Amino acid sequence: MPVGITLAMSALLVGFERFVEWRFGTVGAIGLTTLLVGLKAQNVTCMTVGGLALAVLLLQSAEPGRPAAGQ
């Protein structure tokens, strides 16, 4: 892969991770990192743990009557 594309993709990934951390806190960043590591290593356990952590955070912030995370 050319260097420019690699740098651009890395910058996008770091930006997305910062957004998740801002929106869902440290647990969201850890969940996203675990999910991505599991995808890269093709490890089902890591993918499941990361996906469940993100799903719990998403469901928690969508509860009626409660403000969304980060607000």
C-alpha positions in Angstrom: 0.0 0.0 0.0 1.3 3.5 -0.7 2.5 5.5 2.2 -0.2 8.3 1.7 -3.1 5.8 1.9 -1.6 4.1 4.9 -1.2 7.5 6.7 -4.7 8.6 5.8 -6.3 5.3 7.0 -4.3 5.5 10.3 -5.5 9.1 10.8 -9.1 8.1 10.2 -8.8 5.2 12.6 -7.3 7.4 15.3 -10.0 10.1 14.7 -12.8 7.5 15.0 -11.3 6.0 18.1 -11.1 9.5 19.7 -14.8 10.1 18.8 -15.8 6.8 20.4 -13.8 7.7 23.5 -15.4 11.1 23.7 -18.9 9.7 23.2 -18.7 6.5 25.3 -15.7 7.0 27.5 -12.7 4.8 28.2 -14.8 1.6 28.2 -15.9 2.5 24.6 -12.3 2.9 23.5 -11.3 -0.3 25.1 -14.2 -2.1 23.5 -13.4 -0.7 20.1 -9.8 -1.6 20.4 -10.6 -5.2 21.5 -13.0 -5.6 18.6 -10.4 -4.3 16.1 -7.7 -6.5 17.5 -10.0 -9.5 17.3 -10.9 -8.7 13.7 -7.2 -8.4 12.8 -6.2 -11.6 14.6 -9.4 -13.4 13.6 -10.0 -14.2 17.3 -13.7 -14.8 18.0 -13.3 -14.2 21.7 -11.8 -10.7 21.3 -14.4 -9.8 18.7 -17.2 -11.0 21.0 -16.0 -9.1 24.0 -15.4 -5.9 22.1 -18.7 -6.1 20.3 -20.6 -6.8 23.5 -18.9 -3.9 25.3 -19.9 -1.5 22.5 -23.5 -3.0 22.3 -24.0 -2.5 26.1 -22.8 1.1 25.8 -25.1 1.8 22.8 -28.1 0.2 24.5 -27.4 2.1 27.8 -27.3 5.4 26.0 -30.5 4.7 24.2 -32.6 4.1 27.3 -35.7 6.3 27.3 -35.8 9.0 29.9 -32.0 9.2 30.3 -29.7 11.6 28.6 -27.3 10.0 26.1 -23.7 9.4 27.1 -21.5 12.5 26.9 -24.4 14.9 27.5 
